[in-house]
Each structure stands twice: as structure tokens, then as C-alpha cells.
Amino acid sequence: MQSLQQKASEYSGVGQSDAFAIDETNLFERLGLDTFIALSTNFYNRVYDDEEEEWFRAIFVKSKKEDAIRNQYEFFVQRMGGPPLFSQRRGHPALIARHRPFPVTHQAAQRWLHHMQQALD
């Protein structure tokens, strides 16, 4: 049985060693808080306005957009070398457990990546 990391590597095309290279750079120091807020805001504006794939937008229907934005940028800040904003407010990230209620399929992951790529551009 494949590990979650192996599946993520296979689906994304990013090797496991490359995926964890981020641990060697403090992106929070380089980019700052405002960058992560802007990225998360741009991402979730795209998700909540997604009329092309309404099934994807429906995944987020029970979440307030403002909460989703805050959760994401606080997680990113923490993961990218900044202060533990997410953990201070919500506890351990426990991403698998937090996402278990949602239909995180390969198709949903692809749509998430689509919106994130657009938000990064």
C-alpha cells in the first residue's frame, strides 16, 4: 500500500525529495505575511467563484470564505517558517483528519491545484 507521500508525489509529479526541499528555506522571512494573505485570498476567491466546476465549489459550501482564507494563510505561514499562527488558534494542523469529511479525490486535488496555480500566477 502506498503512503500518502508516495500518492502525493505520483499525482503531482513532484518527487518526495523536492517536495521537502522547502524545509531548507524560510519563505516567510523572504515573502512576508501579506504575500500569504494575498495568495490565500486570491485562491479562495477563485474557489468560491468557480462556476465551471460547481461540484468543487460545493465542497466548501459549509465554510465561510473568510475562515477558509485565514486557515490557509495561517497554515502556510507556519509551514513556511513563520510563527505558529495556525497551531496557536486551531491546534495541531492534522491535515488528514481535518480533510477526512471532504471528498478529496484525485479530481478534486487536480482542481485545487488548478486554482492554486492560477492564484500564484
Backbone bond lengths (Angstrom), bond angles and torsions (degrees), N, CA, C in turn:
res aa  C-N    CA-C-N  psi(-1)  N-CA   C-N-CA  omega(-1)  CA-C   N-CA-C  phi
1 M - - - 1.445 - - 1.529 109.29 -
2 Q 1.336 116.00 134.05 1.459 120.84 -179.20 1.525 111.35 -74.11
3 S 1.335 115.15 144.86 1.463 119.16 174.17 1.528 108.70 -76.92
4 L 1.309 115.78 165.12 1.460 120.77 177.85 1.533 110.35 -59.35
5 Q 1.326 116.41 -40.42 1.464 120.56 178.96 1.526 111.45 -63.31
6 Q 1.324 117.02 -39.97 1.462 120.65 178.70 1.524 110.79 -65.27
7 K 1.339 116.38 -42.77 1.459 119.97 178.25 1.520 110.76 -63.06
8 A 1.331 117.22 -44.51 1.460 121.21 -179.91 1.523 110.27 -61.62
9 S 1.312 116.77 -40.86 1.458 121.13 178.57 1.524 111.19 -64.32
10 E 1.321 115.99 -44.53 1.465 120.90 179.89 1.529 111.05 -63.08
11 Y 1.330 117.36 -47.80 1.466 121.47 -177.33 1.519 112.70 -68.18
12 S 1.338 116.50 -37.38 1.471 119.68 -175.00 1.519 113.09 -87.36
13 G 1.334 116.28 -23.74 1.458 119.04 -175.00 1.522 112.54 81.42
14 V 1.324 117.29 6.56 1.468 122.23 179.07 1.517 108.17 -101.61
15 G 1.323 116.32 123.81 1.455 120.48 179.79 1.516 111.61 -63.91
16 Q 1.323 115.96 151.17 1.460 119.97 -178.14 1.519 111.92 -59.60
17 S 1.318 118.30 -39.99 1.469 119.96 -179.98 1.529 110.87 -65.23
18 D 1.331 117.26 -36.76 1.468 120.22 177.26 1.519 111.29 -69.71
19 A 1.319 116.74 -37.66 1.464 120.68 -178.78 1.523 111.25 -62.70
20 F 1.317 117.44 -35.10 1.457 120.22 -178.23 1.527 113.17 -94.21
21 A 1.321 117.69 3.13 1.469 120.65 175.62 1.523 110.71 -64.34
22 I 1.307 117.05 -20.60 1.460 121.72 179.12 1.531 111.22 -59.88
23 D 1.314 117.47 -25.10 1.453 121.08 179.79 1.525 112.41 -65.86
24 E 1.314 116.95 -14.81 1.463 121.21 -177.80 1.529 112.94 -91.67
25 T 1.319 118.81 -5.24 1.454 122.89 -176.90 1.520 109.71 -131.88
26 N 1.333 116.77 135.77 1.463 120.16 176.71 1.523 108.20 -93.59
27 L 1.326 115.55 93.05 1.461 120.34 -178.94 1.526 112.13 -70.31
28 F 1.326 117.26 -26.58 1.462 119.12 177.80 1.528 110.42 -62.35
29 E 1.329 117.06 -44.56 1.469 120.10 178.50 1.522 111.30 -63.50
30 R 1.310 116.95 -37.46 1.466 121.09 -178.23 1.525 113.29 -74.99
31 L 1.341 116.73 -36.97 1.459 120.24 -171.28 1.526 114.25 -105.08
32 G 1.316 117.47 -31.87 1.457 121.42 179.40 1.519 114.46 83.32
33 L 1.305 115.25 162.90 1.459 123.30 -176.48 1.522 112.38 -59.38
34 D 1.321 118.01 -44.63 1.469 120.96 -175.92 1.525 112.81 -58.52
35 T 1.318 117.13 -33.40 1.469 120.87 178.89 1.526 110.64 -63.97
36 F 1.320 116.69 -43.01 1.462 120.41 -179.01 1.529 111.38 -71.11
37 I 1.322 116.87 -35.48 1.470 119.87 175.82 1.528 109.23 -64.52
38 A 1.328 116.87 -45.59 1.471 120.87 -179.51 1.530 110.93 -63.33
39 L 1.321 117.37 -42.66 1.467 121.00 179.32 1.533 110.66 -61.18
40 S 1.310 116.84 -48.36 1.469 120.53 -178.32 1.521 111.56 -66.41
41 T 1.319 116.69 -37.69 1.465 120.49 177.99 1.522 110.05 -65.12
42 N 1.314 116.57 -46.32 1.462 121.41 178.92 1.528 110.28 -61.58
43 F 1.326 117.09 -44.52 1.463 121.50 179.81 1.524 110.91 -59.68
44 Y 1.323 117.26 -53.21 1.465 118.98 -175.41 1.523 113.06 -72.59
45 N 1.310 118.84 -26.21 1.466 119.27 171.10 1.525 109.36 -60.85
46 R 1.315 117.15 -40.98 1.462 122.05 178.48 1.531 111.33 -66.40
47 V 1.324 116.23 -43.74 1.470 120.73 -179.58 1.529 110.94 -62.46
48 Y 1.321 116.40 -49.17 1.466 120.23 -175.49 1.527 112.54 -73.35
49 D 1.330 116.85 -17.64 1.467 120.95 176.78 1.524 112.58 -100.03
50 D 1.322 118.16 6.52 1.466 122.64 -175.18 1.531 110.19 -69.27
51 E 1.308 115.82 100.90 1.469 120.61 177.55 1.524 111.31 -97.22
52 E 1.317 116.39 -13.16 1.461 121.09 -179.98 1.528 111.12 -73.69
53 E 1.332 116.00 -38.12 1.469 121.68 -178.70 1.529 108.26 -129.15
54 E 1.321 116.00 77.71 1.466 120.78 -174.86 1.523 112.85 -62.29
55 W 1.337 117.58 -28.64 1.464 120.92 177.39 1.517 110.31 -59.14
56 F 1.348 116.61 -34.32 1.464 119.90 -179.71 1.525 110.17 -71.83
57 R 1.309 116.73 -46.29 1.467 120.90 178.37 1.528 110.05 -58.76
58 A 1.322 117.34 -35.18 1.465 121.78 -178.61 1.535 112.53 -62.33
59 I 1.316 117.40 -24.95 1.468 120.99 177.77 1.524 110.10 -59.46
60 F 1.328 116.92 -31.86 1.464 122.39 -173.22 1.523 113.17 -99.55
61 V 1.318 117.65 7.17 1.460 121.70 -171.62 1.536 113.25 -61.04
62 K 1.312 118.21 -28.83 1.465 120.51 -179.04 1.521 113.07 -88.69
63 S 1.314 117.33 0.25 1.462 121.36 -179.28 1.521 110.37 -108.85
64 K 1.310 115.99 139.54 1.464 120.24 172.39 1.519 107.85 -74.73
65 K 1.315 116.19 136.83 1.459 119.98 -178.46 1.533 111.08 -57.47
66 E 1.319 117.45 -41.77 1.467 120.68 -178.47 1.525 111.33 -61.73
67 D 1.335 116.66 -37.72 1.464 120.21 177.86 1.522 111.37 -69.03
68 A 1.328 116.20 -41.19 1.468 120.05 179.11 1.525 110.19 -62.41
69 I 1.327 116.83 -42.64 1.472 121.10 178.63 1.522 109.80 -60.20
70 R 1.322 115.97 -49.64 1.467 119.75 -177.96 1.523 111.37 -62.36
71 N 1.333 117.07 -45.35 1.470 119.69 179.35 1.525 110.77 -57.76
72 Q 1.331 116.07 -44.17 1.458 118.81 -176.77 1.523 111.86 -68.63
73 Y 1.335 118.09 -48.27 1.464 116.65 -176.82 1.521 111.33 -68.66
74 E 1.331 118.41 -33.74 1.465 118.74 177.00 1.528 110.82 -66.57
75 F 1.321 117.41 -38.89 1.467 120.21 176.20 1.523 110.24 -64.21
76 F 1.340 117.48 -48.09 1.459 120.57 179.88 1.524 111.29 -59.13
77 V 1.322 117.30 -45.61 1.476 120.92 179.34 1.521 109.72 -56.61
78 Q 1.318 116.17 -47.95 1.459 120.76 -179.22 1.526 110.70 -63.07
79 R 1.319 117.30 -45.15 1.469 121.54 -176.99 1.522 112.51 -70.43
80 M 1.325 116.33 -26.62 1.460 120.58 -175.98 1.531 113.12 -95.52
81 G 1.339 117.15 14.06 1.457 120.06 172.32 1.516 115.55 105.37
82 G 1.322 117.64 3.11 1.460 120.93 179.52 1.512 111.83 -90.08
83 P 1.328 115.69 -170.09 1.464 119.68 -179.81 1.535 111.13 -65.88
84 P 1.330 116.92 155.37 1.475 121.06 -176.18 1.536 112.61 -78.34
85 L 1.314 116.43 59.70 1.461 121.42 -176.44 1.522 112.26 -59.26
86 F 1.324 115.82 -45.34 1.465 120.21 -177.73 1.529 110.69 -63.08
87 S 1.308 116.59 -50.22 1.471 120.80 -177.10 1.518 111.95 -64.80
88 Q 1.323 116.70 -35.63 1.465 119.49 179.08 1.527 111.32 -64.15
89 R 1.307 117.14 -34.28 1.458 121.19 -176.60 1.527 112.60 -93.71
90 R 1.343 117.87 -37.05 1.467 120.71 -170.64 1.528 113.96 -119.69
91 G 1.321 118.11 -5.60 1.465 120.56 -176.59 1.529 110.28 89.00
92 H 1.314 115.73 -167.93 1.464 121.12 -178.77 1.524 109.51 -54.84
93 P 1.347 117.56 137.76 1.468 119.44 -179.19 1.527 114.67 -55.26
94 A 1.326 118.60 -40.45 1.475 122.73 176.54 1.536 111.39 38.35
95 L 1.319 116.43 56.83 1.461 121.44 -172.48 1.523 114.04 -57.51
96 I 1.301 117.24 -38.82 1.466 119.38 -179.06 1.529 109.44 -64.00
97 A 1.325 116.98 -48.19 1.462 120.44 -179.05 1.528 111.44 -64.97
98 R 1.327 117.64 -40.28 1.468 120.69 -179.06 1.529 112.29 -67.01
99 H 1.328 116.75 -28.32 1.464 120.23 -178.04 1.530 113.50 -98.65
100 R 1.317 116.94 -3.46 1.471 120.81 -178.32 1.535 113.55 -56.37
101 P 1.344 119.81 -37.61 1.470 118.79 -178.72 1.536 114.27 -70.20
102 F 1.309 117.00 -9.69 1.461 120.12 -174.28 1.525 111.17 -103.00
103 P 1.329 116.98 151.65 1.466 120.46 179.14 1.539 111.05 -78.78
104 V 1.323 115.73 77.39 1.462 120.41 -179.30 1.528 108.19 -85.05
105 T 1.302 114.29 84.39 1.463 122.27 179.38 1.519 108.92 -96.10
106 H 1.315 115.22 173.81 1.466 119.42 175.57 1.535 109.34 -60.53
107 Q 1.321 116.93 -40.66 1.461 121.31 179.21 1.531 110.82 -62.88
108 A 1.327 117.44 -42.40 1.468 120.92 178.52 1.520 111.17 -65.91
109 A 1.328 116.52 -39.12 1.467 120.19 177.99 1.527 110.30 -63.32
110 Q 1.316 116.98 -40.71 1.465 120.82 177.98 1.531 111.05 -62.78
111 R 1.328 116.27 -40.58 1.470 119.65 179.97 1.528 110.20 -68.90
112 W 1.339 117.49 -38.81 1.459 121.96 176.40 1.525 109.28 -59.85
113 L 1.331 115.55 -46.56 1.470 119.76 179.76 1.527 111.33 -63.58
114 H 1.331 116.92 -37.01 1.468 121.04 176.76 1.525 110.56 -57.58
115 H 1.325 116.19 -49.95 1.462 120.06 -179.03 1.537 111.79 -67.07
116 M 1.332 116.64 -38.15 1.466 118.93 179.16 1.523 110.79 -66.56
117 Q 1.325 117.39 -40.97 1.463 120.07 177.27 1.522 110.84 -60.84
118 Q 1.332 116.81 -43.61 1.464 120.98 177.79 1.522 110.96 -62.80
119 A 1.329 117.10 -40.50 1.465 121.31 179.66 1.525 111.56 -66.31
120 L 1.326 116.50 -33.67 1.475 120.57 179.14 1.525 112.01 -74.23
121 D 1.334 116.80 -29.60 1.473 120.43 -178.96 1.476 110.53 -73.74
